[in-house]
Amino acid sequence: MKKKDSKPGDKRYRLLPTTILVLILCGFSFYLGGIYRSEKNIIVKTDARPSAQSRKETGLAPLQVKSIEFPECSIDYQDYTPCTDPKRWRKYGNYRLSFMERHCPPMTERKECLVPPPSGYKPPIRWPKSKDQCWYRNVPYDWINNQKANQHWLRKEGDKFFFPGGGTMFPNGVSAYVYLMQNLIPGMKDGTVRTAIDTGCGVASWGGDLLDRGLLTVSLAPRDNHEAQVQFALERGIPAILGIISTQRLPFPSNSFDMAHCSRCLIPWTEFDGIYLLEIHRILRPGGFWVLSGPPINYENRWRGWNTTIEEQKEEFDKLKKLLTSMCFKLYNKKDDIAVWQKSTDNSCYDKLTVSSYPPKCDDNVDPDSAWYTPLRACLTIPSQNYKKLGLTTTPKWPSRLNVAPERTSMVPSGGSGGFKHDDTQWKIRVKHYKTLLPALGSDKIRNVMDMNTVYGGFAAALITSPLWVMNVVSSYGPNSLGVVYDRGLIGVYHDWCEPFSTYPRTYDLLHLDGLFTAESHRCEMKYVLLEMDRILRPGGHTIIRESTYFLDSIATISKGMRWDCKKHSTEYNLEKEKLLICQKKLWYAKQTQQ
């Protein structure tokens, strides 16, 4: 007999959908729990900077990791730069030297070992003596000494390198060169010009000389056959990073530097539709200066030494002047080997450009501040008219600009003058507390400092009277506050800490981070961030890790496996759920070269 058709009110069929729904929800909850358990020991960018209160409210038990002792890398890795590794260059094309740009190894090839120092490495000479000399064994590379001996970049005497301040365009020394430049740009002497970038910096003699004059320079050079230009700069205590203008934007915001400089840096400015000069235009603030010495400047007297003809150099100079004029630069001053152009101080010149102008205006599809793996474009970035005080003439002079809330604070969530002032006050209190725990901070024992995840540069500002400089790092995945850092007269870069930093090993005395692992959770493994910190930290250098107690014990465990000595401290307000971990990296030598 056939069964009767089920009635709508039959209880068995009313329960079935409910049962299925419960099973689905239970399964989904189990799946989410599995994801959480498997990923809670890795470090996703959320918002700008989780507050101590938000971390306190999580209520999670501290994260635990197993103890591990990291092995030593081979001595062949003593100058290892993972994302600019010459051993990998053959994998990438030669177009516009793009193989020298950042090409980071995949996760399967990340090193899990400790980079050794060179044989005979010793603590660096302290600033300011280090500006003129360094230990040979710390940077044991002779290429520049052998190939550039007649230009007096450096010379080797005994167990040291000495830096007499020479260069291709500095026949009378870098100080005489800068003195001439100051006469051409009076703003270099009265605080109008504060930040600069030196493209193709050599051993950073220009940037080093400017430090004595109150100007802060980012010296930029690729890792090339000169071997260690950037490493020489940092060993001496001069700000520098590895980089090249090729196919990607430089890791800086638009309208940031007061001045850009090229001293025979061999960049083909007029080639490829002027794309390299367009990038300089992007990062210069309105009214900023571009300084060029070397070909084709002063070609009338210099052409014989350039393996060319006077006609060719004149043509190149005319082409350069035409290109700069089309970008709304004007020739500001010129004398001997130095020519100075100034970027338009307002938008009146750009308003005259038409759709058929060359180079064309950039459209609005790409943020002018987007600079992390952002391709260069052959178009002109027009300064935003939303900000009236970005220009060099409207920005307060140094040092007043350090403590004035810039207009660009409005770009940052919870920004504005109130948030800026609170941040500034907070960091003064924090740094005062740091100095009680680490007395070396503020002395000549610490010179090269990095703030690994800053917002407004408050940590650097609180240390401005100390004999050190700070590289401020803003997350490429977080709110864009790097423009504020530059508006204050400080320097910094965009970076993603899931990747290695663009520097050599052993180049920083102090690394500071505030809630980095909390803010960057779920994107990259904690151990790789700490191993990268170990790579770039000098032996004897320190870290100040300000972090939620959820992560702190695990950080301490991994740090012990890297041969760091760490001590846990309370914060200035003794917050229970936020602590400080201050560590020092030990000096050790590779087993095969132990002294």
C-alpha positions in Angstrom: 0.0 0.0 0.0 1.2 3.5 -0.8 2.1 5.7 2.1 0.0 8.7 2.6 1.4 12.0 1.4 2.9 14.0 4.3 0.9 16.8 5.6 2.4 20.3 6.0 2.0 20.1 9.7 3.8 16.8 10.1 6.4 17.2 13.0 9.0 15.0 11.3 9.3 17.4 8.4 9.2 20.5 10.5 12.2 19.3 12.4 14.3 18.3 9.3 15.2 21.9 8.1 16.1 22.9 11.7 18.4 19.9 12.2 20.2 20.6 8.9 20.6 24.2 9.8 22.1 23.3 13.2 24.6 20.9 11.6 25.7 23.5 9.0 26.3 26.1 11.7 28.2 23.7 13.9 30.4 22.7 10.9 31.0 26.3 10.0 32.0 27.2 13.6 34.4 24.2 13.7 35.9 25.4 10.4 36.4 28.9 11.7 37.9 27.6 14.9 40.4 25.5 12.9 41.5 28.5 10.9 41.9 30.6 14.1 44.0 27.9 15.8 46.2 27.3 12.7 46.8 31.0 12.1 47.0 32.6 15.5 50.8 32.2 15.5 51.4 34.2 12.4 51.5 38.0 12.0 46.9 40.9 8.6 47.0 44.5 8.7 43.9 45.9 10.3 43.6 49.6 10.8 46.3 52.2 11.6 47.4 51.2 15.1 45.3 49.1 17.5 45.2 50.9 20.9 46.5 49.3 24.1 42.8 49.2 25.3 41.7 47.2 22.2 44.4 44.7 22.9 43.5 44.5 26.5 39.9 43.7 25.6 40.8 40.6 23.6 41.1 38.5 26.8 43.2 35.8 25.0 45.7 33.7 26.7 49.3 34.6 25.7 50.5 33.0 22.5 53.0 30.2 23.0 55.6 28.9 20.5 58.2 26.1 20.8 61.8 27.0 21.5 64.0 26.9 18.5 67.7 27.6 17.9 68.4 29.1 14.5 71.5 27.8 12.7 74.1 30.1 11.2 74.0 31.0 7.6 77.0 30.3 5.5 79.7 33.0 5.6 78.8 33.6 1.9 75.7 35.4 3.2 77.6 38.0 5.3 76.3 40.8 2.9 73.0 39.1 2.0 70.3 41.4 0.7 67.3 39.1 0.0 65.3 41.3 -2.3 68.3 42.6 -4.3 70.3 39.5 -4.4 72.8 39.4 -7.3 72.6 35.6 -7.4 69.0 36.0 -8.6 69.5 38.8 -11.1 69.7 36.4 -14.1 66.1 35.5 -13.5 64.9 39.0 -14.4 65.1 41.1 -17.5 67.7 43.8 -18.4 65.1 46.3 -19.4 65.9 49.7 -17.8 68.0 47.7 -15.2 64.9 46.3 -13.7 66.8 43.3 -12.4 68.3 45.7 -9.7 64.8 46.5 -8.3 63.2 44.6 -5.5 62.6 40.9 -6.4 62.0 39.1 -3.1 62.4 35.3 -2.8 59.2 33.2 -2.5 58.3 31.9 1.0 59.7 28.5 0.1 63.1 30.1 -0.3 63.2 32.3 2.8 66.3 31.8 4.9 65.8 30.5 8.4 69.3 31.2 9.6 71.4 33.9 11.2 73.5 36.1 8.9 77.1 36.1 10.2 79.3 39.2 10.4 82.5 39.3 8.4 85.7 37.9 9.9 87.2 40.4 12.2 84.0 42.5 12.6 84.1 45.0 15.5 81.7 47.6 16.9 81.4 50.5 14.5 83.3 53.8 15.2 81.0 56.2 16.9 79.5 59.4 15.5 80.7 62.0 14.5 84.1 60.4 14.0 82.4 57.7 11.9 81.5 60.2 9.2 85.1 60.2 8.1 86.2 56.7 8.8 85.1 53.1 9.4 86.7 49.7 10.1 87.8 47.9 6.9 86.8 44.5 8.2 83.2 45.7 8.8 82.8 46.5 5.1 85.7 44.6 3.4 85.1 45.7 -0.2 87.9 47.1 -2.3 86.2 47.8 -5.6 85.6 51.5 -5.0 89.0 52.0 -3.4 90.7 50.4 -6.5 88.6 51.9 -9.2 87.9 55.4 -7.8 91.2 56.1 -6.2 91.8 59.2 -8.3 88.5 60.7 -7.3 89.1 60.4 -3.6 85.8 58.7 -2.6 87.7 56.8 0.0 91.1 55.4 0.8 92.3 52.4 2.8 95.0 52.9 5.5 95.8 50.1 7.8 92.7 48.6 9.3 90.4 51.5 8.3 88.7 53.2 5.3 88.9 57.0 5.3 86.4 59.2 3.5 88.0 62.5 2.4 84.8 63.8 0.8 85.9 63.5 -2.8 83.7 62.5 -5.8 83.5 62.7 -9.5 82.1 66.2 -9.3 83.8 67.2 -6.1 87.4 68.1 -7.3 87.8 70.5 -4.3 86.0 68.3 -1.8 82.3 67.9 -1.0 82.2 70.9 1.4 83.3 73.3 -1.3 80.7 71.8 -3.6 77.9 72.2 -1.0 79.1 75.7 -0.3 78.6 76.7 -3.9 75.2 75.0 -3.9 74.1 77.0 -0.8 75.0 80.2 -2.7 72.7 79.1 -5.5 69.9 78.0 -3.1 69.8 80.4 -0.1 66.9 78.3 1.3 69.5 75.7 2.3 70.9 78.0 4.9 67.7 79.4 6.6 65.7 76.2 7.3 63.5 76.4 4.2 65.1 73.3 2.8 65.2 70.4 5.3 64.8 67.1 3.5 66.7 65.9 0.4 67.2 62.7 -1.7 70.4 61.9 -3.4 70.0 59.6 -6.4 73.0 57.5 -7.2 74.7 58.6 -4.0 78.1 57.0 -4.2 79.4 56.7 -0.7 76.9 59.4 0.4 79.5 62.1 1.0 77.0 64.8 -0.1 74.4 63.5 2.4 77.0 63.3 5.1 78.1 66.9 4.6 74.5 68.2 4.7 73.9 66.6 8.1 76.4 69.2 9.5 74.2 71.9 8.0 70.9 70.7 9.4 69.6 69.0 6.3 68.5 65.4 6.4 69.1 63.3 3.2 68.0 59.9 2.0 70.9 58.6 0.0 69.8 56.1 -2.6 71.8 53.7 -4.7 71.3 50.2 -6.1 73.3 47.2 -5.3 75.6 47.2 -8.3 79.3 46.7 -9.3 80.3 49.4 -6.8 79.4 46.6 -4.3 78.6 48.5 -1.1 77.8 52.2 -1.6 74.8 52.0 0.7 76.6 49.8 3.3 79.5 52.3 3.4 77.0 55.1 4.1 75.2 53.3 6.9 78.4 52.0 8.4 79.4 55.7 8.7 76.1 56.7 10.3 74.5 58.4 7.2 70.9 57.6 6.2 70.7 55.4 3.0 68.6 52.7 1.4 69.0 50.4 -1.5 67.0 51.5 -4.5 66.9 52.5 -8.1 64.7 54.5 -10.4 63.7 51.9 -13.0 60.2 50.6 -13.6 58.6 51.1 -10.2 57.9 54.2 -8.1 60.3 55.0 -5.3 58.9 54.1 -1.9 58.0 57.7 -1.0 54.8 59.8 -1.1 54.2 62.6 -3.5 55.2 66.2 -2.6 57.6 65.0 0.1 61.2 66.1 -0.5 62.4 69.7 -0.4 65.3 68.9 -2.7 66.5 66.2 -5.1 70.2 65.8 -6.2 72.1 64.0 -8.9 75.8 64.3 -9.2 76.8 62.5 -12.3 74.5 59.7 -11.2 74.3 58.3 -14.8 70.5 58.3 -14.9 69.3 58.9 -18.5 66.9 61.7 -17.5 65.7 62.5 -21.0 65.2 58.9 -22.2 62.0 56.7 -22.0 59.7 59.8 -22.3 61.4 61.4 -19.3 59.9 58.9 -17.0 62.7 59.1 -14.4 62.4 62.9 -14.2 58.7 62.5 -13.9 59.2 60.4 -10.8 61.5 63.1 -9.3 58.7 65.6 -10.0 56.2 63.4 -8.2 58.2 63.2 -5.0 59.3 66.9 -4.9 57.0 69.2 -3.0 55.8 72.4 -4.8 58.7 74.9 -4.9 61.2 72.1 -4.4 64.6 72.1 -6.1 66.2 69.6 -8.5 70.0 69.9 -8.6 72.1 68.4 -11.3 75.8 68.3 -11.8 77.7 66.4 -14.4 76.6 65.8 -18.0 75.3 67.8 -19.7 75.8 70.7 -17.2 78.8 72.9 -18.1 79.3 70.9 -21.3 81.2 73.8 -22.8 84.2 73.1 -20.5 83.6 69.5 -19.6 82.7 67.7 -22.8 86.2 66.5 -23.5 86.2 64.2 -20.5 82.8 62.6 -21.3 83.8 60.7 -24.5 81.4 62.7 -26.6 81.3 65.9 -28.7 80.4 69.4 -27.8 77.5 69.3 -30.3 76.1 66.1 -28.7 76.2 67.6 -25.2 74.6 70.8 -26.3 71.8 68.8 -27.9 71.4 66.8 -24.7 71.3 70.0 -22.6 68.7 71.6 -24.9 66.6 68.4 -24.7 66.8 68.4 -20.9 65.8 72.1 -20.6 62.8 71.5 -22.9 61.7 68.5 -20.9 61.9 70.3 -17.6 60.0 73.3 -18.9 57.2 70.9 -20.1 57.0 69.6 -16.5 56.6 73.1 -15.1 60.2 73.4 -13.7 62.0 76.6 -14.2 65.8 77.2 -14.2 66.4 78.7 -10.8 70.1 79.2 -10.8 73.3 77.9 -12.5 77.0 78.3 -12.0 80.0 76.2 -13.0 79.1 72.5 -12.7 75.8 73.0 -10.9 72.4 73.7 -12.3 69.3 74.2 -10.2 65.7 73.9 -11.3 62.6 74.6 -9.2 59.3 72.8 -9.4 56.3 75.1 -9.9 55.2 76.7 -6.6 51.5 76.6 -7.5 49.2 75.1 -10.1 49.1 78.0 -12.5 51.5 76.4 -14.9 49.7 73.0 -14.8 46.4 74.8 -15.5 47.8 75.9 -18.9 48.6 72.3 -20.0 46.2 70.8 -22.5 45.2 67.2 -23.3 47.8 67.3 -26.1 50.6 68.6 -23.9 53.7 66.4 -23.4 54.1 64.8 -21.0 50.4 64.5 -20.4 48.7 65.0 -17.0 48.1 61.8 -15.0 44.5 60.8 -14.7 42.9 60.1 -11.3 43.1 56.3 -11.5 46.3 56.0 -9.5 46.9 57.6 -6.1 49.9 59.9 -6.4 51.1 58.6 -3.0 50.8 54.9 -4.1 54.4 53.9 -4.2 54.8 50.2 -3.2 55.3 48.1 -6.3 53.5 50.8 -8.3 54.7 51.0 -12.0 56.1 54.3 -13.2 53.9 56.1 -15.7 55.0 58.7 -18.3 52.6 61.3 -17.1 52.7 64.4 -14.9 51.4 64.1 -11.3 49.7 67.4 -10.4 49.8 68.5 -6.8 46.5 68.3 -5.0 44.7 71.6 -4.7 43.1 70.3 -1.5 46.2 71.3 0.4 47.4 74.9 0.4 50.5 74.4 2.6 52.4 71.6 0.8 54.7 74.1 -0.9 58.2 74.9 0.2 57.3 78.6 0.7 54.2 77.8 2.7 55.7 75.0 4.9 57.1 76.3 8.2 60.9 76.5 8.2 63.0 74.0 10.2 62.9 73.4 13.1 59.4 75.0 13.6 57.8 72.6 11.1 58.6 69.6 13.4 55.9 70.6 15.9 53.2 72.0 13.6 50.3 69.7 12.6 50.6 69.4 8.8 47.4 69.6 6.6 48.0 66.0 5.6 47.1 64.7 9.1 43.5 64.9 7.8 44.3 61.9 5.5 44.9 59.7 8.5 42.0 58.1 10.4 41.5 59.9 13.7 43.9 62.5 12.5 43.7 66.2 12.6 45.6 68.6 14.9 44.1 67.1 18.0 45.3 63.6 17.2 48.7 64.9 16.1 49.2 66.8 19.4 48.1 63.8 21.4 50.6 61.6 19.5 53.4 64.1 20.0 52.8 64.4 23.7 52.5 60.6 24.1 55.8 59.9 22.5 57.7 62.5 24.6 56.5 60.6 27.7 57.3 57.2 26.2 60.8 58.1 25.1 61.6 59.6 28.5 60.6 56.2 29.9 62.7 54.3 27.3 65.8 56.2 28.3 65.5 55.0 31.9 65.4 51.5 30.7 68.0 51.9 27.9 70.5 54.6 29.0 72.4 54.2 25.7 69.4 55.8 23.9 70.3 59.5 23.3 74.1 58.8 23.7 76.7 58.4 20.9 76.3 54.6 21.4 73.2 54.6 19.2 73.3 56.3 15.8 71.2 54.5 13.1 67.6 54.0 14.3 64.5 52.6 12.7 60.9 53.1 13.8 59.4 50.1 12.1 55.7 51.1 12.2 55.3 54.8 12.8 52.2 57.0 12.3 53.3 60.6 12.5 57.0 60.1 13.4 56.4 61.0 17.0 59.2 58.6 18.2 61.7 60.3 15.9 60.5 63.8 16.9 61.0 63.0 20.6 64.6 62.1 19.9 65.4 65.1 17.6 68.1 66.5 20.0 69.9 63.2 20.3 73.0 62.4 18.0 71.0 60.0 15.9 68.7 59.8 12.9 65.5 57.8 12.5 64.2 56.0 9.4 60.4 56.1 9.8 58.6 53.2 8.2 54.9 53.4 7.3 53.1 50.2 6.4 52.2 49.9 2.7 49.0 48.3 3.8 48.0 50.8 6.5 46.8 54.4 6.5 49.0 56.7 4.5 50.7 59.0 7.0 54.2 59.2 5.5 53.5 62.5 3.9 53.0 63.9 7.5 56.4 62.6 8.4 58.0 64.5 5.6 56.0 67.6 6.3 57.5 67.6 9.8 61.1 67.6 8.3 61.7 63.9 9.0 62.5 61.0 6.6 61.0 57.6 6.0 59.8 54.9 3.5 56.8 52.7 2.8 57.4 49.0 3.5 55.6 45.7 4.0 57.2 43.8 6.8 56.1 40.5 5.2 59.2 41.2 3.0 62.9 42.0 3.8 63.9 45.6 4.1 66.0 47.4 1.4 69.3 47.5 3.3 72.4 45.5 4.0 73.0 43.4 7.1 74.2 45.1 10.3 73.1 48.6 9.4 70.9 49.7 12.4 71.8 50.3 16.0 68.3 50.3 17.3 65.0 48.9 16.0 61.8 50.2 17.6 58.3 48.8 17.0 54.9 49.6 18.6 52.3 46.9 18.3 53.6 45.7 14.9 52.7 42.1 15.6 49.2 43.0 16.8 48.6 45.3 13.8 50.1 42.9 11.2 48.6 39.6 12.5 47.4 37.0 10.0 49.6 38.1 7.0 53.2 36.9 7.7 55.0 34.7 10.1 56.4 36.2 13.2 59.7 34.4 13.0 60.5 35.8 9.6 59.9 39.4 10.8 62.2 38.7 13.7 64.9 37.1 11.6 64.8 40.1 9.3 65.2 42.3 12.3 68.3 40.2 13.3 69.7 40.6 9.8 69.6 44.4 9.7 70.6 44.9 13.4 74.2 45.5 14.3 75.9 43.1 16.8 75.5 44.9 20.1 72.5 46.7 18.8 69.1 46.9 20.6 65.4 46.5 20.0 62.6 48.1 21.8 59.5 46.0 21.3 56.3 47.5 22.6 53.6 44.9 22.2 50.6 43.2 23.6 51.4 40.5 26.3 49.6 38.1 24.0 52.6 38.1 21.7 55.4 39.1 24.0 56.4 35.6 25.4 56.5 34.1 22.0 58.7 37.0 20.8 61.0 36.4 23.7 61.2 32.7 22.9 62.1 33.3 19.2 64.6 36.0 20.2 66.4 33.6 22.5 66.9 31.3 19.5 68.5 34.2 17.7 71.0 34.7 20.5 69.4 37.9 21.8 69.4 38.9 25.4 66.0 40.2 26.4 64.3 41.7 29.4 60.7 42.4 29.9 59.6 45.8 31.3 56.5 47.7 32.2 55.3 50.6 30.1 55.3 54.1 31.4 51.8 53.7 32.6 52.3 50.1 33.8 49.5 48.7 31.6 48.9 45.0 32.3 48.1 43.9 28.8 51.0 45.8 27.1 54.7 45.4 27.9 58.1 46.3 26.7 60.7 43.8 25.6 64.2 45.3 25.3 66.7 43.1 23.6 70.4 43.2 22.7 71.9 41.3 19.9 75.1 39.4 20.7 78.3 39.6 18.7 79.3 36.2 17.4 81.4 35.0 14.5 80.8 32.2 12.0 82.3 28.9 13.2 84.6 28.6 10.3 86.0 32.2 10.8 85.8 32.5 14.6 88.4 34.9 16.0 
